[in-house]
Amino acid sequence: MGGILWIILVGFVAGVIAKLISPGPNNPSGFILTTALGIGGAFLATFIGQSIGHYSPNQGAGFITSTIGALVVLFIWNRLVARRAISGPGSK
């Protein structure tokens, strides 16, 4: 249970950092969406790290790999908004 809470906490921080360093006009706006993308990136980094054997099954990703994961999720988000596959926040 502590591992999931750690991933959520790290994901929140990673999402904020990824949003600050990510270029582009289609950045998600809002606290909740940024947090969700950061947590998604942390889970992605944890999953990949555990799949390749870098992390043990009860270990989560750290800040750096979670930030990289959040950047990947943010990049995918930006591409989907640019293709208009999904609507960005604030658009009708």
Contacts in CASP RR format, 6 or more apart in sequence:
PFRMAT RR
TARGET T0000
AUTHOR 0000-0000-0000
METHOD contacts of the structure
MODEL  1
MGGILWIILVGFVAGVIAKLISPGPNNPSGFILTTALGIGGAFLATFIGQ
SIGHYSPNQGAGFITSTIGALVVLFIWNRLVARRAISGPGSK
3 58 0 8 1.000
3 59 0 8 1.000
3 60 0 8 1.000
6 60 0 8 1.000
7 39 0 8 1.000
7 42 0 8 1.000
7 43 0 8 1.000
7 46 0 8 1.000
7 60 0 8 1.000
7 61 0 8 1.000
7 66 0 8 1.000
8 39 0 8 1.000
8 42 0 8 1.000
10 42 0 8 1.000
10 60 0 8 1.000
10 61 0 8 1.000
10 62 0 8 1.000
10 63 0 8 1.000
10 66 0 8 1.000
11 35 0 8 1.000
11 38 0 8 1.000
11 39 0 8 1.000
11 40 0 8 1.000
11 41 0 8 1.000
11 42 0 8 1.000
11 66 0 8 1.000
11 70 0 8 1.000
12 35 0 8 1.000
12 38 0 8 1.000
12 39 0 8 1.000
13 63 0 8 1.000
13 66 0 8 1.000
14 38 0 8 1.000
14 41 0 8 1.000
14 42 0 8 1.000
14 63 0 8 1.000
14 66 0 8 1.000
14 67 0 8 1.000
14 69 0 8 1.000
14 70 0 8 1.000
15 34 0 8 1.000
15 35 0 8 1.000
15 37 0 8 1.000
15 38 0 8 1.000
15 39 0 8 1.000
15 41 0 8 1.000
15 67 0 8 1.000
15 70 0 8 1.000
15 74 0 8 1.000
16 34 0 8 1.000
16 35 0 8 1.000
17 67 0 8 1.000
17 70 0 8 1.000
18 37 0 8 1.000
18 38 0 8 1.000
18 67 0 8 1.000
18 69 0 8 1.000
18 70 0 8 1.000
18 71 0 8 1.000
18 73 0 8 1.000
18 74 0 8 1.000
19 27 0 8 1.000
19 28 0 8 1.000
19 34 0 8 1.000
19 37 0 8 1.000
19 74 0 8 1.000
21 71 0 8 1.000
22 71 0 8 1.000
22 74 0 8 1.000
22 75 0 8 1.000
22 78 0 8 1.000
24 78 0 8 1.000
26 77 0 8 1.000
26 78 0 8 1.000
26 81 0 8 1.000
26 82 0 8 1.000
26 88 0 8 1.000
27 74 0 8 1.000
27 78 0 8 1.000
28 34 0 8 1.000
28 37 0 8 1.000
28 74 0 8 1.000
28 77 0 8 1.000
28 88 0 8 1.000
28 89 0 8 1.000
29 89 0 8 1.000
29 90 0 8 1.000
30 89 0 8 1.000
33 89 0 8 1.000
37 70 0 8 1.000
37 73 0 8 1.000
37 74 0 8 1.000
37 77 0 8 1.000
38 66 0 8 1.000
38 69 0 8 1.000
38 70 0 8 1.000
38 73 0 8 1.000
38 74 0 8 1.000
40 69 0 8 1.000
40 70 0 8 1.000
40 73 0 8 1.000
41 66 0 8 1.000
41 69 0 8 1.000
41 70 0 8 1.000
41 72 0 8 1.000
41 73 0 8 1.000
42 60 0 8 1.000
42 61 0 8 1.000
42 66 0 8 1.000
42 69 0 8 1.000
42 70 0 8 1.000
44 69 0 8 1.000
44 72 0 8 1.000
44 73 0 8 1.000
45 61 0 8 1.000
45 62 0 8 1.000
45 65 0 8 1.000
45 66 0 8 1.000
45 68 0 8 1.000
45 69 0 8 1.000
46 55 0 8 1.000
46 60 0 8 1.000
46 61 0 8 1.000
46 66 0 8 1.000
49 55 0 8 1.000
49 61 0 8 1.000
49 65 0 8 1.000
50 56 0 8 1.000
50 57 0 8 1.000
50 59 0 8 1.000
50 60 0 8 1.000
55 61 0 8 1.000
61 69 0 8 1.000
80 86 0 8 1.000
81 87 0 8 1.000
81 88 0 8 1.000
END
